[in-house]
Amino acid sequence: MIADFIFALTASEMGLSPTILALIVVSSIVFIVGFAKSSRENEYKKLMDSFIERKEESD
């Protein structure tokens, strides 16, 4: 198994069951997707706020 080459201990030796490993993988994916989505929304909000500020200053 490829995991034997990556880690010094196997998952079962660390006390990680397949259920826990699946939970870790799913939570990691959810975190990464959520972080990317919130970063994109924050950039969009900052851009719109700066556009509105500039428009008000030019009036």
N, C-alpha and C positions, 0 to 999 in steps of 0.2 A: 504494500500500500504506500502511496506517495507521502502520506502524513508521517510515516515512520522516518522518512528522510528529513522532513522539515523540523520536527520537534524531537527533543531528547526523550520525552515521555510520550506514550500513546495517550489518547483521550481517555480510555478506560483507566489507565494508571493514575491520571489526574482526577479521576472521579467524575468525569463528564459523560453523561449518558447521551445517546443519540437525540433524545428530546431536548436536553439542555443545549446541545450543539445547534440544533435547528432553531431554537429560540434565540440564541446568540446571533446566528446568521440573519434571521428575519429582522431582529431589532437593529442590527447594523445597517441593513438595507433601508429600513424605514427612517433611520436617523439621517443617512446620507441624502436620501430623496427629500426629506423634510428640510434639511439644511439648504440644499440647492434651491428648493422652491422659495423658501423665505428670503434667501439672499437675492434672488431674482426680483421678488416683489419689493424688497427694500430699495434696490437700485432703481426700479421703476418709479416708486413713490418719491425718492429724492430727486429724480429727474423732473417729474411733474411739478414738485414743489419749487424747484429752481426756475422752471419755465414760467410758472405763475408769478413768482417774485419778480422776474425780469420784466414780465408784461406789465405788472403794476407800477414798477419803477419808470417805465417808459411813458406811462400815461400822464 
